[in-house]
Amino acid sequence: MTSPQDPFAPPPGGQPPQQPYGDQQPYGDQQPPGQQPPPYGQPYGAPYGQPAYGQQPYGTGPQGPPRNGLGIAALVLGIVGILTSWLFVGGLLGIGAIVLGAIGRGRAKRGEATNGGVALAGIITGVVAVLFAALVVVGAIALFSNSEFGSFTECVQQAETQAEVDQCATDFEDSVTTG
C-alpha cells in the first residue's frame, strides 16, 4: 500500500516545478486566465456593479456644482428689503426674498444646493422686511387720517411766510405728541 504524498514536499530531484508562461500573475491590463475584464469605467478589483471610491453610482449621472444662487439672492433681497422698508419697495423685496428663500430651501433639501441656512436667513429677513413695511403703511395711514393733519394742511395753505409755516409745523407736532 502506498502512502499519500505530502503536497508541500519538494518533488524528487530537488527542483521546484516550473510554471508555464500563461500562468504568471497579471501585470497592468493583463487578466488572470478565466476572469473577464471589468465593465467600461469599472476599475480592476472593484466588485461588479458597484462604483469604485470617488465615482458616482450607475444612473445618477454627473453632479454639477451646487446651485446656491437662490439662497444668496433671497438673503440679499431680504437685507435690502429691511433697509428700504420705509418705502413701498421694501415690502415687495421682502416678498421676493420669501419666495426665493423657499425655493432655495427646497433645492437644499433635495441635495441640489448646500446653503439651506442662507436660504432660511433670506426667508427670515424677508418676513422682517414685510412686517416693517406693513408697520410703516399702518403708521402713515394713521398719521394722514388724523384730524389734526387736516388742520395742518389748511394752516400751511393759509401761511404767507416761512415763519408761519414753521409755526404750523410746531403746532402740528405738539398736537400729535400730546393728543
Secondary structure, DSSP 8 states (H G I E B T S, - for coil): ------TTS--TTS------GGGS---TT---TT-----TT--TTS-TTS--TT---TTS----S---HHHHHHHHHHHHHHHTTTSHHHHHHHHHHHHHHHHHHHHHHHTS-S-HHHHHHHHHHHHHHHHHHHHHHHHHHHHHTSHHHHHHHHHHHH--SHHHHHHHHHHHHHHHHH-
